[in-house]
Amino acid sequence: MVQVGTGIISRQRLEEIKNIAAEYDISPAQLALAWLVAQGDNIMPIPGSRKTSRIDENIAALNVTLSPETLQKLDQIAPIGAFKGATLV
């Protein structure tokens, strides 16, 4: 069950994520992968891709180093449980 207003909040959070990605000149997907990689050596994201261009994009995310400030901002924007409902957007 989706709570009233949750979709609006999720879209606002997504816009903030898109803005951070734009600051780094990367896609939101690359930002997500870079964030996952920054979580520690015991985290290994395994993204699925249907197009070879997406595979190249995913690999390029490994070269992105997020600042501690950005990591903290992302944790504030999207804490565990922040996105609720049937879909994220």
Distance bins in CASP14 RR format, pairs under 12 A and 6 or more apart:
PFRMAT RR
TARGET T0000
AUTHOR 0000-0000-0000
RMODE 2
METHOD distances of the structure
MODEL  1
1 84 0 0 0 0 1 0 0 0 0 0 0
1 85 1 0 0 1 0 0 0 0 0 0 0
1 86 0 0 0 0 1 0 0 0 0 0 0
2 8 0 0 0 0 0 1 0 0 0 0 0
2 9 0 0 0 0 0 1 0 0 0 0 0
2 10 0 0 0 0 1 0 0 0 0 0 0
2 83 0 0 0 0 0 1 0 0 0 0 0
2 84 1 0 0 1 0 0 0 0 0 0 0
2 85 1 0 1 0 0 0 0 0 0 0 0
2 86 1 0 0 1 0 0 0 0 0 0 0
2 87 0 0 0 0 1 0 0 0 0 0 0
2 88 0 0 0 0 0 1 0 0 0 0 0
3 9 0 0 0 0 1 0 0 0 0 0 0
3 10 0 0 0 0 0 1 0 0 0 0 0
3 83 0 0 0 0 0 1 0 0 0 0 0
3 84 1 0 0 1 0 0 0 0 0 0 0
3 85 1 0 0 1 0 0 0 0 0 0 0
3 86 0 0 0 0 0 1 0 0 0 0 0
4 84 0 0 0 0 0 1 0 0 0 0 0
4 85 0 0 0 0 0 1 0 0 0 0 0
5 11 0 0 0 0 1 0 0 0 0 0 0
5 12 0 0 0 0 0 1 0 0 0 0 0
5 84 0 0 0 0 1 0 0 0 0 0 0
5 85 0 0 0 0 0 1 0 0 0 0 0
6 12 0 0 0 0 0 1 0 0 0 0 0
6 13 0 0 0 0 0 1 0 0 0 0 0
6 81 0 0 0 0 0 1 0 0 0 0 0
6 82 0 0 0 0 1 0 0 0 0 0 0
6 83 0 0 0 0 1 0 0 0 0 0 0
6 84 1 0 1 0 0 0 0 0 0 0 0
6 85 1 0 0 1 0 0 0 0 0 0 0
6 86 0 0 0 0 0 1 0 0 0 0 0
6 87 0 0 0 0 0 1 0 0 0 0 0
6 88 0 0 0 0 0 1 0 0 0 0 0
6 89 0 0 0 0 0 1 0 0 0 0 0
7 13 0 0 0 0 1 0 0 0 0 0 0
7 14 0 0 0 0 1 0 0 0 0 0 0
7 15 0 0 0 0 0 1 0 0 0 0 0
7 82 0 0 0 0 0 1 0 0 0 0 0
7 83 0 0 0 0 1 0 0 0 0 0 0
7 84 0 0 0 0 1 0 0 0 0 0 0
7 85 1 0 0 1 0 0 0 0 0 0 0
7 86 0 0 0 0 0 1 0 0 0 0 0
7 87 0 0 0 0 1 0 0 0 0 0 0
7 88 0 0 0 0 1 0 0 0 0 0 0
7 89 0 0 0 0 1 0 0 0 0 0 0
8 14 0 0 0 0 0 1 0 0 0 0 0
8 15 0 0 0 0 0 1 0 0 0 0 0
8 84 0 0 0 0 0 1 0 0 0 0 0
8 89 0 0 0 0 0 1 0 0 0 0 0
9 15 0 0 0 0 0 1 0 0 0 0 0
9 16 0 0 0 0 0 1 0 0 0 0 0
9 77 0 0 0 0 0 1 0 0 0 0 0
9 78 0 0 0 0 0 1 0 0 0 0 0
9 81 0 0 0 0 0 1 0 0 0 0 0
9 82 0 0 0 0 1 0 0 0 0 0 0
9 83 0 0 0 0 1 0 0 0 0 0 0
9 84 0 0 0 0 1 0 0 0 0 0 0
9 85 0 0 0 0 0 1 0 0 0 0 0
9 88 0 0 0 0 0 1 0 0 0 0 0
9 89 0 0 0 0 0 1 0 0 0 0 0
10 16 0 0 0 0 0 1 0 0 0 0 0
10 17 0 0 0 0 0 1 0 0 0 0 0
10 77 0 0 0 0 0 1 0 0 0 0 0
10 78 0 0 0 0 1 0 0 0 0 0 0
10 81 0 0 0 0 0 1 0 0 0 0 0
10 82 1 0 0 1 0 0 0 0 0 0 0
10 83 1 0 1 0 0 0 0 0 0 0 0
10 84 1 0 0 1 0 0 0 0 0 0 0
10 85 1 0 0 1 0 0 0 0 0 0 0
10 86 0 0 0 0 0 1 0 0 0 0 0
10 87 0 0 0 0 1 0 0 0 0 0 0
10 88 1 0 0 1 0 0 0 0 0 0 0
10 89 1 0 0 1 0 0 0 0 0 0 0
11 17 0 0 0 0 0 1 0 0 0 0 0
11 18 0 0 0 0 0 1 0 0 0 0 0
11 83 0 0 0 0 0 1 0 0 0 0 0
11 87 0 0 0 0 0 1 0 0 0 0 0
11 88 0 0 0 0 1 0 0 0 0 0 0
11 89 1 0 0 1 0 0 0 0 0 0 0
12 18 0 0 0 0 0 1 0 0 0 0 0
12 19 0 0 0 0 0 1 0 0 0 0 0
12 77 0 0 0 0 1 0 0 0 0 0 0
12 78 0 0 0 0 0 1 0 0 0 0 0
12 82 0 0 0 0 0 1 0 0 0 0 0
12 83 0 0 0 0 0 1 0 0 0 0 0
12 89 0 0 0 0 0 1 0 0 0 0 0
13 19 0 0 0 0 0 1 0 0 0 0 0
13 20 0 0 0 0 0 1 0 0 0 0 0
13 28 0 0 0 0 0 1 0 0 0 0 0
13 73 0 0 0 0 0 1 0 0 0 0 0
13 74 0 0 0 0 0 1 0 0 0 0 0
13 75 0 0 0 0 0 1 0 0 0 0 0
13 76 0 0 0 0 1 0 0 0 0 0 0
13 77 1 0 1 0 0 0 0 0 0 0 0
13 78 1 0 1 0 0 0 0 0 0 0 0
13 79 0 0 0 0 1 0 0 0 0 0 0
13 81 0 0 0 0 0 1 0 0 0 0 0
13 82 1 0 0 1 0 0 0 0 0 0 0
13 83 1 0 0 1 0 0 0 0 0 0 0
13 84 0 0 0 0 0 1 0 0 0 0 0
13 88 0 0 0 0 1 0 0 0 0 0 0
13 89 0 0 0 0 1 0 0 0 0 0 0
14 20 0 0 0 0 0 1 0 0 0 0 0
14 21 0 0 0 0 0 1 0 0 0 0 0
14 28 1 0 0 1 0 0 0 0 0 0 0
14 31 0 0 0 0 0 1 0 0 0 0 0
14 32 0 0 0 0 0 1 0 0 0 0 0
14 77 0 0 0 0 1 0 0 0 0 0 0
14 78 0 0 0 0 1 0 0 0 0 0 0
14 82 0 0 0 0 0 1 0 0 0 0 0
14 83 0 0 0 0 1 0 0 0 0 0 0
14 87 0 0 0 0 0 1 0 0 0 0 0
14 88 1 0 0 1 0 0 0 0 0 0 0
14 89 1 0 1 0 0 0 0 0 0 0 0
15 21 0 0 0 0 0 1 0 0 0 0 0
15 22 0 0 0 0 0 1 0 0 0 0 0
15 28 0 0 0 0 0 1 0 0 0 0 0
15 77 0 0 0 0 1 0 0 0 0 0 0
15 78 0 0 0 0 0 1 0 0 0 0 0
15 89 0 0 0 0 0 1 0 0 0 0 0
16 22 0 0 0 0 0 1 0 0 0 0 0
16 23 0 0 0 0 0 1 0 0 0 0 0
16 28 0 0 0 0 0 1 0 0 0 0 0
16 31 0 0 0 0 0 1 0 0 0 0 0
16 70 0 0 0 0 0 1 0 0 0 0 0
16 73 0 0 0 0 1 0 0 0 0 0 0
16 74 0 0 0 0 1 0 0 0 0 0 0
16 76 0 0 0 0 1 0 0 0 0 0 0
16 77 1 0 1 0 0 0 0 0 0 0 0
16 78 0 0 0 0 1 0 0 0 0 0 0
16 82 0 0 0 0 0 1 0 0 0 0 0
17 23 0 0 0 0 0 1 0 0 0 0 0
17 24 0 0 0 0 0 1 0 0 0 0 0
17 26 0 0 0 0 0 1 0 0 0 0 0
17 27 0 0 0 0 0 1 0 0 0 0 0
17 28 1 0 1 0 0 0 0 0 0 0 0
17 29 0 0 0 0 0 1 0 0 0 0 0
17 30 0 0 0 0 0 1 0 0 0 0 0
17 31 1 0 0 1 0 0 0 0 0 0 0
17 32 1 0 0 1 0 0 0 0 0 0 0
17 34 0 0 0 0 0 1 0 0 0 0 0
17 35 0 0 0 0 1 0 0 0 0 0 0
17 70 0 0 0 0 0 1 0 0 0 0 0
17 73 0 0 0 0 1 0 0 0 0 0 0
17 74 1 0 0 1 0 0 0 0 0 0 0
17 75 0 0 0 0 0 1 0 0 0 0 0
17 76 0 0 0 0 0 1 0 0 0 0 0
17 77 1 0 0 1 0 0 0 0 0 0 0
17 78 1 0 0 1 0 0 0 0 0 0 0
17 82 0 0 0 0 0 1 0 0 0 0 0
17 83 0 0 0 0 0 1 0 0 0 0 0
17 88 0 0 0 0 0 1 0 0 0 0 0
17 89 0 0 0 0 0 1 0 0 0 0 0
18 24 0 0 0 0 0 1 0 0 0 0 0
18 26 0 0 0 0 0 1 0 0 0 0 0
18 27 0 0 0 0 1 0 0 0 0 0 0
18 28 1 0 1 0 0 0 0 0 0 0 0
18 29 0 0 0 0 0 1 0 0 0 0 0
18 30 0 0 0 0 0 1 0 0 0 0 0
18 31 0 0 0 0 1 0 0 0 0 0 0
18 32 0 0 0 0 0 1 0 0 0 0 0
18 77 0 0 0 0 0 1 0 0 0 0 0
18 89 0 0 0 0 0 1 0 0 0 0 0
19 26 0 0 0 0 0 1 0 0 0 0 0
19 28 0 0 0 0 1 0 0 0 0 0 0
19 31 0 0 0 0 0 1 0 0 0 0 0
19 70 0 0 0 0 0 1 0 0 0 0 0
19 73 0 0 0 0 0 1 0 0 0 0 0
19 74 0 0 0 0 0 1 0 0 0 0 0
19 77 0 0 0 0 1 0 0 0 0 0 0
20 26 0 0 0 0 1 0 0 0 0 0 0
20 27 0 0 0 0 0 1 0 0 0 0 0
20 28 0 0 0 0 1 0 0 0 0 0 0
20 30 0 0 0 0 0 1 0 0 0 0 0
20 31 1 0 0 1 0 0 0 0 0 0 0
20 32 0 0 0 0 0 1 0 0 0 0 0
20 34 0 0 0 0 0 1 0 0 0 0 0
20 35 0 0 0 0 1 0 0 0 0 0 0
20 64 0 0 0 0 0 1 0 0 0 0 0
20 66 0 0 0 0 1 0 0 0 0 0 0
20 67 0 0 0 0 0 1 0 0 0 0 0
20 69 0 0 0 0 0 1 0 0 0 0 0
20 70 1 0 0 1 0 0 0 0 0 0 0
20 71 0 0 0 0 0 1 0 0 0 0 0
20 72 0 0 0 0 0 1 0 0 0 0 0
20 73 1 0 0 1 0 0 0 0 0 0 0
20 74 1 0 0 1 0 0 0 0 0 0 0
20 75 0 0 0 0 0 1 0 0 0 0 0
20 76 0 0 0 0 0 1 0 0 0 0 0
20 77 1 0 0 1 0 0 0 0 0 0 0
20 78 0 0 0 0 0 1 0 0 0 0 0
21 27 1 0 1 0 0 0 0 0 0 0 0
21 28 1 0 1 0 0 0 0 0 0 0 0
21 29 0 0 0 0 1 0 0 0 0 0 0
21 30 1 0 0 1 0 0 0 0 0 0 0
21 31 1 0 1 0 0 0 0 0 0 0 0
21 32 0 0 0 0 1 0 0 0 0 0 0
21 33 0 0 0 0 0 1 0 0 0 0 0
21 34 0 0 0 0 1 0 0 0 0 0 0
21 35 0 0 0 0 0 1 0 0 0 0 0
21 57 0 0 0 0 0 1 0 0 0 0 0
21 61 0 0 0 0 0 1 0 0 0 0 0
21 64 0 0 0 0 1 0 0 0 0 0 0
21 66 0 0 0 0 0 1 0 0 0 0 0
21 70 0 0 0 0 0 1 0 0 0 0 0
21 74 0 0 0 0 0 1 0 0 0 0 0
21 77 0 0 0 0 0 1 0 0 0 0 0
22 28 0 0 0 0 1 0 0 0 0 0 0
22 30 0 0 0 0 0 1 0 0 0 0 0
22 31 0 0 0 0 1 0 0 0 0 0 0
23 31 0 0 0 0 1 0 0 0 0 0 0
23 64 0 0 0 0 0 1 0 0 0 0 0
23 66 0 0 0 0 0 1 0 0 0 0 0
23 67 0 0 0 0 0 1 0 0 0 0 0
23 69 0 0 0 0 0 1 0 0 0 0 0
23 70 0 0 0 0 1 0 0 0 0 0 0
23 73 0 0 0 0 0 1 0 0 0 0 0
23 74 0 0 0 0 0 1 0 0 0 0 0
24 30 1 0 0 1 0 0 0 0 0 0 0
24 31 1 0 0 1 0 0 0 0 0 0 0
24 32 0 0 0 0 0 1 0 0 0 0 0
24 33 0 0 0 0 0 1 0 0 0 0 0
24 34 1 0 0 1 0 0 0 0 0 0 0
24 35 0 0 0 0 0 1 0 0 0 0 0
24 60 0 0 0 0 0 1 0 0 0 0 0
24 61 0 0 0 0 0 1 0 0 0 0 0
24 63 0 0 0 0 0 1 0 0 0 0 0
24 64 1 0 0 1 0 0 0 0 0 0 0
24 65 0 0 0 0 1 0 0 0 0 0 0
24 66 1 0 0 1 0 0 0 0 0 0 0
24 67 0 0 0 0 1 0 0 0 0 0 0
24 70 1 0 0 1 0 0 0 0 0 0 0
24 73 0 0 0 0 0 1 0 0 0 0 0
24 74 0 0 0 0 0 1 0 0 0 0 0
25 31 0 0 0 0 0 1 0 0 0 0 0
25 60 0 0 0 0 0 1 0 0 0 0 0
25 63 0 0 0 0 0 1 0 0 0 0 0
25 64 0 0 0 0 1 0 0 0 0 0 0
26 32 0 0 0 0 1 0 0 0 0 0 0
26 33 0 0 0 0 1 0 0 0 0 0 0
26 34 1 0 0 1 0 0 0 0 0 0 0
26 35 0 0 0 0 0 1 0 0 0 0 0
26 57 0 0 0 0 1 0 0 0 0 0 0
26 58 0 0 0 0 0 1 0 0 0 0 0
26 60 1 0 0 1 0 0 0 0 0 0 0
26 61 1 0 0 1 0 0 0 0 0 0 0
26 62 0 0 0 0 0 1 0 0 0 0 0
26 63 0 0 0 0 1 0 0 0 0 0 0
26 64 1 0 1 0 0 0 0 0 0 0 0
26 65 0 0 0 0 0 1 0 0 0 0 0
26 66 0 0 0 0 1 0 0 0 0 0 0
26 70 0 0 0 0 0 1 0 0 0 0 0
27 33 0 0 0 0 1 0 0 0 0 0 0
27 34 0 0 0 0 0 1 0 0 0 0 0
27 47 0 0 0 0 0 1 0 0 0 0 0
27 53 0 0 0 0 0 1 0 0 0 0 0
27 54 0 0 0 0 1 0 0 0 0 0 0
27 56 0 0 0 0 0 1 0 0 0 0 0
27 57 1 0 0 1 0 0 0 0 0 0 0
27 58 0 0 0 0 1 0 0 0 0 0 0
27 60 0 0 0 0 1 0 0 0 0 0 0
27 61 0 0 0 0 1 0 0 0 0 0 0
27 64 0 0 0 0 0 1 0 0 0 0 0
28 34 0 0 0 0 0 1 0 0 0 0 0
28 35 0 0 0 0 0 1 0 0 0 0 0
28 57 0 0 0 0 0 1 0 0 0 0 0
28 61 0 0 0 0 0 1 0 0 0 0 0
28 74 0 0 0 0 0 1 0 0 0 0 0
28 77 0 0 0 0 0 1 0 0 0 0 0
28 78 0 0 0 0 0 1 0 0 0 0 0
28 88 0 0 0 0 0 1 0 0 0 0 0
28 89 0 0 0 0 0 1 0 0 0 0 0
29 35 0 0 0 0 0 1 0 0 0 0 0
29 36 0 0 0 0 0 1 0 0 0 0 0
29 45 0 0 0 0 0 1 0 0 0 0 0
29 47 1 0 0 1 0 0 0 0 0 0 0
29 48 0 0 0 0 0 1 0 0 0 0 0
29 49 0 0 0 0 1 0 0 0 0 0 0
29 53 0 0 0 0 0 1 0 0 0 0 0
29 54 1 0 0 1 0 0 0 0 0 0 0
29 55 0 0 0 0 0 1 0 0 0 0 0
29 56 0 0 0 0 0 1 0 0 0 0 0
29 57 1 0 0 1 0 0 0 0 0 0 0
29 58 1 0 0 1 0 0 0 0 0 0 0
29 59 0 0 0 0 0 1 0 0 0 0 0
29 60 0 0 0 0 0 1 0 0 0 0 0
29 61 1 0 0 1 0 0 0 0 0 0 0
29 64 0 0 0 0 0 1 0 0 0 0 0
30 36 0 0 0 0 0 1 0 0 0 0 0
30 37 0 0 0 0 0 1 0 0 0 0 0
30 45 0 0 0 0 0 1 0 0 0 0 0
30 47 0 0 0 0 0 1 0 0 0 0 0
30 54 0 0 0 0 0 1 0 0 0 0 0
30 56 0 0 0 0 0 1 0 0 0 0 0
30 57 1 0 0 1 0 0 0 0 0 0 0
30 58 1 0 0 1 0 0 0 0 0 0 0
30 59 0 0 0 0 1 0 0 0 0 0 0
30 60 1 0 0 1 0 0 0 0 0 0 0
30 61 1 1 0 0 0 0 0 0 0 0 0
30 62 0 0 0 0 1 0 0 0 0 0 0
30 63 0 0 0 0 1 0 0 0 0 0 0
30 64 1 0 0 1 0 0 0 0 0 0 0
30 66 0 0 0 0 0 1 0 0 0 0 0
31 37 0 0 0 0 0 1 0 0 0 0 0
31 38 0 0 0 0 0 1 0 0 0 0 0
31 57 0 0 0 0 0 1 0 0 0 0 0
31 58 0 0 0 0 0 1 0 0 0 0 0
31 60 0 0 0 0 0 1 0 0 0 0 0
31 61 1 0 0 1 0 0 0 0 0 0 0
31 64 1 0 0 1 0 0 0 0 0 0 0
31 65 0 0 0 0 0 1 0 0 0 0 0
31 66 1 0 0 1 0 0 0 0 0 0 0
31 70 0 0 0 0 1 0 0 0 0 0 0
31 71 0 0 0 0 0 1 0 0 0 0 0
31 73 0 0 0 0 0 1 0 0 0 0 0
31 74 1 0 0 1 0 0 0 0 0 0 0
31 77 0 0 0 0 0 1 0 0 0 0 0
31 78 0 0 0 0 0 1 0 0 0 0 0
32 38 0 0 0 0 0 1 0 0 0 0 0
32 39 0 0 0 0 0 1 0 0 0 0 0
32 45 0 0 0 0 1 0 0 0 0 0 0
32 47 0 0 0 0 1 0 0 0 0 0 0
32 57 0 0 0 0 0 1 0 0 0 0 0
32 58 0 0 0 0 0 1 0 0 0 0 0
32 61 0 0 0 0 1 0 0 0 0 0 0
32 64 0 0 0 0 0 1 0 0 0 0 0
32 66 0 0 0 0 0 1 0 0 0 0 0
32 74 0 0 0 0 1 0 0 0 0 0 0
32 77 0 0 0 0 0 1 0 0 0 0 0
32 78 0 0 0 0 1 0 0 0 0 0 0
32 83 0 0 0 0 0 1 0 0 0 0 0
32 88 0 0 0 0 0 1 0 0 0 0 0
33 39 0 0 0 0 0 1 0 0 0 0 0
33 43 0 0 0 0 0 1 0 0 0 0 0
33 44 0 0 0 0 0 1 0 0 0 0 0
33 45 1 0 1 0 0 0 0 0 0 0 0
33 46 0 0 0 0 0 1 0 0 0 0 0
33 47 1 0 0 1 0 0 0 0 0 0 0
33 48 0 0 0 0 0 1 0 0 0 0 0
33 49 0 0 0 0 0 1 0 0 0 0 0
33 54 0 0 0 0 0 1 0 0 0 0 0
33 55 0 0 0 0 0 1 0 0 0 0 0
33 57 0 0 0 0 1 0 0 0 0 0 0
33 58 1 0 0 1 0 0 0 0 0 0 0
33 59 0 0 0 0 1 0 0 0 0 0 0
33 60 0 0 0 0 1 0 0 0 0 0 0
33 61 1 1 0 0 0 0 0 0 0 0 0
33 62 1 0 0 1 0 0 0 0 0 0 0
33 63 0 0 0 0 0 1 0 0 0 0 0
33 64 1 0 0 1 0 0 0 0 0 0 0
33 66 0 0 0 0 0 1 0 0 0 0 0
34 43 0 0 0 0 0 1 0 0 0 0 0
34 45 0 0 0 0 1 0 0 0 0 0 0
34 47 0 0 0 0 0 1 0 0 0 0 0
34 57 0 0 0 0 0 1 0 0 0 0 0
34 58 0 0 0 0 0 1 0 0 0 0 0
34 59 0 0 0 0 0 1 0 0 0 0 0
34 60 0 0 0 0 1 0 0 0 0 0 0
34 61 1 0 1 0 0 0 0 0 0 0 0
34 62 1 0 0 1 0 0 0 0 0 0 0
34 63 0 0 0 0 1 0 0 0 0 0 0
34 64 1 1 0 0 0 0 0 0 0 0 0
34 65 1 0 0 1 0 0 0 0 0 0 0
34 66 1 0 1 0 0 0 0 0 0 0 0
34 67 0 0 0 0 0 1 0 0 0 0 0
34 70 0 0 0 0 1 0 0 0 0 0 0
34 71 0 0 0 0 1 0 0 0 0 0 0
34 74 0 0 0 0 1 0 0 0 0 0 0
35 43 0 0 0 0 1 0 0 0 0 0 0
35 45 0 0 0 0 1 0 0 0 0 0 0
35 61 0 0 0 0 1 0 0 0 0 0 0
35 64 0 0 0 0 1 0 0 0 0 0 0
35 65 0 0 0 0 0 1 0 0 0 0 0
35 66 1 0 0 1 0 0 0 0 0 0 0
35 67 0 0 0 0 0 1 0 0 0 0 0
35 70 0 0 0 0 1 0 0 0 0 0 0
35 71 1 0 0 1 0 0 0 0 0 0 0
35 72 0 0 0 0 0 1 0 0 0 0 0
35 73 0 0 0 0 0 1 0 0 0 0 0
35 74 1 0 1 0 0 0 0 0 0 0 0
35 75 0 0 0 0 1 0 0 0 0 0 0
35 77 0 0 0 0 0 1 0 0 0 0 0
35 78 0 0 0 0 1 0 0 0 0 0 0
36 42 0 0 0 0 0 1 0 0 0 0 0
36 43 1 0 1 0 0 0 0 0 0 0 0
36 44 0 0 0 0 1 0 0 0 0 0 0
36 45 1 0 1 0 0 0 0 0 0 0 0
36 46 0 0 0 0 1 0 0 0 0 0 0
36 47 0 0 0 0 1 0 0 0 0 0 0
36 58 0 0 0 0 0 1 0 0 0 0 0
36 61 0 0 0 0 1 0 0 0 0 0 0
36 62 0 0 0 0 0 1 0 0 0 0 0
36 64 0 0 0 0 0 1 0 0 0 0 0
36 66 0 0 0 0 0 1 0 0 0 0 0
36 71 0 0 0 0 0 1 0 0 0 0 0
36 74 0 0 0 0 0 1 0 0 0 0 0
36 78 0 0 0 0 0 1 0 0 0 0 0
37 43 1 0 0 1 0 0 0 0 0 0 0
37 44 0 0 0 0 1 0 0 0 0 0 0
37 45 1 0 0 1 0 0 0 0 0 0 0
37 46 0 0 0 0 0 1 0 0 0 0 0
37 47 0 0 0 0 0 1 0 0 0 0 0
37 58 0 0 0 0 0 1 0 0 0 0 0
37 59 0 0 0 0 0 1 0 0 0 0 0
37 60 0 0 0 0 0 1 0 0 0 0 0
37 61 1 0 0 1 0 0 0 0 0 0 0
37 62 1 0 0 1 0 0 0 0 0 0 0
37 63 0 0 0 0 0 1 0 0 0 0 0
37 64 0 0 0 0 1 0 0 0 0 0 0
37 65 0 0 0 0 1 0 0 0 0 0 0
37 66 0 0 0 0 1 0 0 0 0 0 0
37 71 0 0 0 0 0 1 0 0 0 0 0
38 45 0 0 0 0 0 1 0 0 0 0 0
38 61 0 0 0 0 0 1 0 0 0 0 0
38 62 0 0 0 0 0 1 0 0 0 0 0
38 64 0 0 0 0 1 0 0 0 0 0 0
38 65 1 0 0 1 0 0 0 0 0 0 0
38 66 1 0 1 0 0 0 0 0 0 0 0
38 67 0 0 0 0 1 0 0 0 0 0 0
38 68 0 0 0 0 1 0 0 0 0 0 0
38 70 0 0 0 0 1 0 0 0 0 0 0
38 71 1 0 1 0 0 0 0 0 0 0 0
38 72 0 0 0 0 0 1 0 0 0 0 0
38 74 0 0 0 0 1 0 0 0 0 0 0
38 75 0 0 0 0 0 1 0 0 0 0 0
39 45 0 0 0 0 1 0 0 0 0 0 0
39 66 0 0 0 0 0 1 0 0 0 0 0
39 71 0 0 0 0 1 0 0 0 0 0 0
39 74 0 0 0 0 0 1 0 0 0 0 0
39 75 0 0 0 0 0 1 0 0 0 0 0
40 71 0 0 0 0 0 1 0 0 0 0 0
44 62 0 0 0 0 0 1 0 0 0 0 0
45 58 0 0 0 0 1 0 0 0 0 0 0
45 59 0 0 0 0 0 1 0 0 0 0 0
45 61 0 0 0 0 1 0 0 0 0 0 0
45 62 0 0 0 0 1 0 0 0 0 0 0
46 55 0 0 0 0 0 1 0 0 0 0 0
46 58 0 0 0 0 1 0 0 0 0 0 0
47 54 1 0 0 1 0 0 0 0 0 0 0
47 55 0 0 0 0 1 0 0 0 0 0 0
47 56 0 0 0 0 0 1 0 0 0 0 0
47 57 0 0 0 0 1 0 0 0 0 0 0
47 58 1 0 1 0 0 0 0 0 0 0 0
47 59 0 0 0 0 1 0 0 0 0 0 0
47 60 0 0 0 0 0 1 0 0 0 0 0
47 61 0 0 0 0 1 0 0 0 0 0 0
47 62 0 0 0 0 0 1 0 0 0 0 0
48 54 1 0 0 1 0 0 0 0 0 0 0
48 55 0 0 0 0 1 0 0 0 0 0 0
48 57 0 0 0 0 0 1 0 0 0 0 0
48 58 1 0 0 1 0 0 0 0 0 0 0
49 55 1 0 1 0 0 0 0 0 0 0 0
49 56 0 0 0 0 1 0 0 0 0 0 0
49 57 0 0 0 0 1 0 0 0 0 0 0
49 58 1 0 0 1 0 0 0 0 0 0 0
49 59 0 0 0 0 1 0 0 0 0 0 0
49 61 0 0 0 0 0 1 0 0 0 0 0
50 58 0 0 0 0 0 1 0 0 0 0 0
51 57 0 0 0 0 1 0 0 0 0 0 0
51 58 0 0 0 0 0 1 0 0 0 0 0
52 58 0 0 0 0 0 1 0 0 0 0 0
52 59 0 0 0 0 0 1 0 0 0 0 0
53 59 0 0 0 0 0 1 0 0 0 0 0
53 60 0 0 0 0 0 1 0 0 0 0 0
54 60 0 0 0 0 0 1 0 0 0 0 0
54 61 0 0 0 0 0 1 0 0 0 0 0
55 61 0 0 0 0 0 1 0 0 0 0 0
55 62 0 0 0 0 0 1 0 0 0 0 0
56 62 0 0 0 0 0 1 0 0 0 0 0
56 63 0 0 0 0 0 1 0 0 0 0 0
57 63 0 0 0 0 0 1 0 0 0 0 0
57 64 0 0 0 0 0 1 0 0 0 0 0
58 64 0 0 0 0 0 1 0 0 0 0 0
64 70 0 0 0 0 1 0 0 0 0 0 0
64 71 0 0 0 0 0 1 0 0 0 0 0
65 71 0 0 0 0 0 1 0 0 0 0 0
66 72 0 0 0 0 1 0 0 0 0 0 0
66 73 0 0 0 0 1 0 0 0 0 0 0
66 74 1 0 0 1 0 0 0 0 0 0 0
66 75 0 0 0 0 0 1 0 0 0 0 0
67 73 0 0 0 0 1 0 0 0 0 0 0
67 74 0 0 0 0 0 1 0 0 0 0 0
68 74 0 0 0 0 0 1 0 0 0 0 0
68 75 0 0 0 0 0 1 0 0 0 0 0
69 75 0 0 0 0 0 1 0 0 0 0 0
69 76 0 0 0 0 0 1 0 0 0 0 0
70 76 0 0 0 0 0 1 0 0 0 0 0
70 77 0 0 0 0 0 1 0 0 0 0 0
71 77 0 0 0 0 0 1 0 0 0 0 0
71 78 0 0 0 0 0 1 0 0 0 0 0
72 78 0 0 0 0 0 1 0 0 0 0 0
72 79 0 0 0 0 0 1 0 0 0 0 0
73 79 0 0 0 0 0 1 0 0 0 0 0
74 82 0 0 0 0 0 1 0 0 0 0 0
75 81 0 0 0 0 0 1 0 0 0 0 0
75 82 0 0 0 0 1 0 0 0 0 0 0
76 82 0 0 0 0 1 0 0 0 0 0 0
77 83 0 0 0 0 0 1 0 0 0 0 0
78 84 0 0 0 0 0 1 0 0 0 0 0
78 88 0 0 0 0 1 0 0 0 0 0 0
81 88 0 0 0 0 0 1 0 0 0 0 0
82 88 0 0 0 0 1 0 0 0 0 0 0
83 89 0 0 0 0 1 0 0 0 0 0 0
END
